[in-house]
Amino acid sequence: MGGKLKGYAKYVIYLNIIKNKKLQNLFLVIKEKVTDKRTLFYGQISSYNPHLTVAFKDLDKKSFFKAKEIFKKEKFEDEILVDHIALAKENKKGRWKECKKFEF
């Protein structure tokens, strides 16, 4: 629990990501080259907590606790290649549209 988007449920399901040196360095480069040079509408990110969001916004309490019970028995291991970042904007229907993509 802890979702903070106004008007949405506070329940969030996410996968924790194991931090590693390459991921931490990627965060620092993005922070230095992008985040630190922009006016932000949210609090400045000072530390990196990588995660992969599975569900949020409309996740009700009953579904959250049901999913929590199911997922606590699961172990997920995989690796993904991060080869780009993108700037995206959420439209009025709640869908994200990519505005600009930066390849690595």
N, C-alpha and C positions, 0 to 999 in steps of 0.2 A: 504494500500500500504506500502511497505517497505521491501519486500523480498530482500535479499542481496546475493543470490547465483549467482556467476558469470556465465553468459551464459543462465540464466533463466529469465522469466518474473518477474517483481517486485510486482506482485499482489498476495495476499494471503488472503484466507478466513479461519477464525478460530473462535472457540467458546471460550469465556472467561470462566475460571473456578473460582468458588468462593473459595478463600483461606480459609483454616481452620487450626486449630492448628496441627492436625494429618498430614495434607499434608505438612505444613511448617516443621514439625519435620522430616518427611521422606526426604525432600529436604536437610536438614542440615546433616543428617546421610550419605546420598549418597555423598554429597559434601565432607564431612570429610574423608570418607572411600575410595572413588573412585576418584572424580574429583581433589581434592587437591593433590593427590599422582601421578598424570599423567601429562605428557607434552601435552599441548593442542594445536591444530591448530587454535583455535579461542580464542577470549578474555575470560578471566576468568569470570565465573558467580559469581556475588556478591549478587544479589537479585533474588528471584524466581517469575516468572510470568507464572503461570500455564495456559495452553491453549490446545485446541485440534484442530489440523490442519484438515481442510476439503478439501482444494484444494490449490495447489501452483505449481510452476515450469512452467507449460504450460498454466496457466490461463491468457488469454489475457484481454485487457482493457475492451472490450465490454462485455465479459462474467462476469468479475468482477463486473461491475456496474449493470448488470442485476441481478446477485445473491445478491448483496447488497440491491437492491430494494425489492427483494422477502423476504430475511431474516430479514429485519428490522421490518417486521410485525409479525414475528414468535417469540415465546417464547419456549425455550427448557429447561426442567428441568428433571434431572435424577441423580442418584448416581451410581458410579462404584466402584468396589473393586479393588484396586491395590494390587496384590499379588506377583508381581515379577518385576524385571527390566532386561533388556537384552542389551548386547553389540551387535551391528549389523554393517555390512559393506555393502556399496552400490556397486553393481557390474557394469560392463560396460554398461549394458542395463538399468540402473537406478532403479533396483530392490534391495530391502534390504534383506540380508540374516543374520539370527540370528547366532552369533558366540558362545555366552555364555549367559546362562540364570541364574539368581539369584532369587530363590524363597524366599518369606518372611514367 
